[in-house]
Amino acid sequence: MTQLSLLHSLSPFSSLSRFSITPPPRFSLPSFSIRAMTSHIVGYPRIGPKRELKFALESFWEGKSSAEELKQVAADLRFSIWKQMAEVGIKYIPSNTFSYYDHVLDTTAMLGAVPPRYGWNGGEIGFDVYFSMARGNASVPAMEMTKWFDTNYHYIVPELGPDVKFSYASHKAVEEYKEAKALGLDTVPVLIGPLSYLLLSKPAKGVDKSFSLLSLVEKIIPIYKEVVAELKAAGATWIQFDEPSLVLDLEALQLQTFTNAYSELESSFSGVNILIETYFADVPIQTYKALTSLKNVAGFGFDLVRGTRTLNFLKSGFPSDKYLFAGVVDGRNIWANDLAASLCILQVLEGIVGKDKVVVSTSCSLLHTAVDLVNETKLDKEIKSWLAFAAQKVVEVNALARALVGQKDQAFFASNATSHASRRSSPRVRNENVQRAVVALKDSDHRRATSVSARLAAQQKKLNLPVLPTTTIGSFPQTIGLRKVRREYKAKKITEYDYVNAMKEEISKVVKLQEELGIDVLVHGEPERNDMVEYFGEQLSGFAFTVNGWVQSYGSRCVKPPIIYGDVSRPRAMTVFWSSTAQSMTRRPMKGMLTGPVTILNWSFVRNDQNRHETCYQIALAIRDEVEDLERAGINIIQIDEAALREGLPLRKSEQPFYLEWAVQSFRITNCGVKNTTQIHTHMCYSNFNDIINSIINMDADVITIENSRSDEKLLSVFHEGVKYEAGIGPGVYDIHSPRIPSTEELADRINKMLAVLDNRVLWINPDCGLKTRKYSEVEPALRNMVAAAKLIRTQLASSN
């Protein structure tokens, strides 16, 4: 079978059932020469092509299926993934990249680093403790969740301190290797390396500020040695250590910790090949030198897509006895690889490191891209020909590996070249009016004409809000019935009239609930929206959409990023009807809810044929049109969410100022023309914001709501350090990603902590994030307690004056 036919017909998941109990057969490995090709995949999506893992997890959490059924779905998914790679001909197939929730949490389990509040008493960590750490339970909150480097994937942050008693408490890596081995596959087990694990961690609550997480390296290395020894005993010939932190600007101590850790591990590496994998950016030159100087390491993996300077480092020197795992196929976007260009790069690399030392690979794990283009039946033929999802990228990797050794599939390369030519010449990609509008943006900073303090005074005069005004972030629970209505309308099974009435009924219910709870600034609940980015993308030009292009965000939460393939504009109003309808149902202020340009950009698969900031300016102009229409419709508070502003921050410090400049300017473009009395809100969540607080202030929003509670109120520390913030601010008072319902007393205590560093005239009371994923049985009591806590503190403030 040719690579071209593999690309279009291979779908290893076609027989995957939801709760299959049939044991998979042992593999018969391909006898053709593809098997000898030097190809490698860093990692693969774990959710399944149609979100099989999501549905199995949620069924298990709701008590509708057993642990054994969940484990069987997981085994079926792993089997299908390995089968696909084996049949394509990948030589180095990863294992232990599957996870029930998060691979960093898996490492925490492997090291036995369970926080005491979860009541773990030793032994192999099971689902009860594992999912309690991820999601919390009725009595204790979940561990903090934050963004994985500059992606939209979220990981569970380890909580470490000097008293943690590490132990080998999860044998998952070895078990999955043995599982593949029993099927006839010798896989490459993947572990998060010790440096990255520690740098991704945070000090546990109550730990002295002087404590260094890096001091724990000596305690965790013995466990890594145990894991390596078990993998070797099981027959592993390669082990992959992921060290993405090596692309950061490491301090001398951090780099020395890395060198010391692998020097200590060196003795355990005897008899097995070790690959150290890096991704998401260039490795700085000093780190590159330290990395490539390691002994007893067989290979090094580099991202040659985002790591634009890595090739120059390689030219300056690479150890002759090591393998270079060359990440030339983009693991973070869905555009088809330019095979001819990649092959040229690989041939240059062969000249540097030797013909037998280059392994063709992905730039990073394919976790960050959609699963399989075969499942996309509604994308038009032209756009589909421009794309490659994870399954197709596996084929691309192997096609490049074959071409590198003289087995080039001419038809496959020709088809690829035709697709790229089609995309370059397609009239649907470029819109001259949009291009001119971006060029016409003046050198102005697009800041509103008056200061935030003057605007807040004018807004308060109009809105007449109480001290500590309460609000929510936007979405309310999306019930099964609500999703069914949207699905039936999309399938044209119900009329537009019936759909609109159903949405109005839901909005009315949400408005009445908020009024009954006593919330001050209302939202319409967003019942008409499938996703905060996809909803807008569907109404903007230059976007395309998938049916099953799901990508894991965290746990069972998946998103379906739009594809930005061309210039962006807004043909018509997108939200005005729904916001106006909701406002007509109440006398209280109703927020107009929009997603900001930076978030739409960062949560989409973005075109790679023009600079990202140019695309962002196009989106900003489209959102500006919507903001002005909302204002004209009488909406006095407009929230423009920028949940993903922080995650787009480049990993290297030298590249951050330019990003922050155009990202902040894009936000200001959206609202620079509104009246002083129109209050502009924004929202951010699940990132570390302290290091960009000045840029957040520079956004010049009137009010910002921001995640705070799940990160142990880390945000408040920046105000302890004397940062002056004059705009309104609502640090989240409770974590919406946990089913746990906080008490009034707990919430009042959180508010008092905020008042210790923030003026009560600027403080807003709200949850961490939107309520879409929660049930009404959780939302109603939590919001009731939140409002009660706000009223309690108001009374205390009034009595103290």
Secondary structure, DSSP 8 states (H G I E B T S, - for coil): --HHHHHHH--TTTT--TT--S---------SGGGGS-BB-S----S-TT-HHHHHHHHHHTTSS-HHHHHHHHHHHHHHHHHHHHHHT-SB-EES---SS-HHHHHHHHTT---GGG---SSS--HHHHHHHHH--SSS----EEE-TTSS-EEE--EE-TT--------HHHHHHHHHHHTT---EEEEE-HHHHHHT-EE-TT--TT--GGGGHHHHHHHHHHHHHHHHHHT-SEEEEE-GGGGS---HHHHHHHHHHHHHHGGGGTTSEEEEE--SS---HHHHHHHHT-SS--EEEEETTT-TTHHHHHHH---TTSEEEEEEE-SS--B---HHHHHHHHHHHHHHH-TTSEEEEESS-GGGS-S-GGG--SS-HHHHTTB--HHHHHHHHHHHHHHHTT---HHHHHHHHHHHHHHHH-TTS--HHHHHHHHT--SS----SS-HHHHHHHHHHHH---SS-BB--SB----HHHHHHHHHHHTTSS-HHHHHHHHHHHHHHHHHHHHHHT-SBB--B-TT-S-TTHHHHTTSEEEE--SS--EEEETTEEE---EEEEEEE--S-SSHHHHHHHHTT-SS-BEEEEE-HHHHHHTSEE-SSS-HHHHHHHHHHHHHHHHHHHHHTT--EEEEE-TTTGGGS-SSGGGHHHHHHHHHHHHHHHHTTS-TTSEEEEEE-SS--GGGHHHHHHT--SEEEE--TTTTTTTHHHHHTT----SEEEE-SS-TTSS----HHHHHHHHHHHHTTS-TTTB-B--SS--TTS-HHHHHHHHHHHHHHHHHHHHHHHHH-
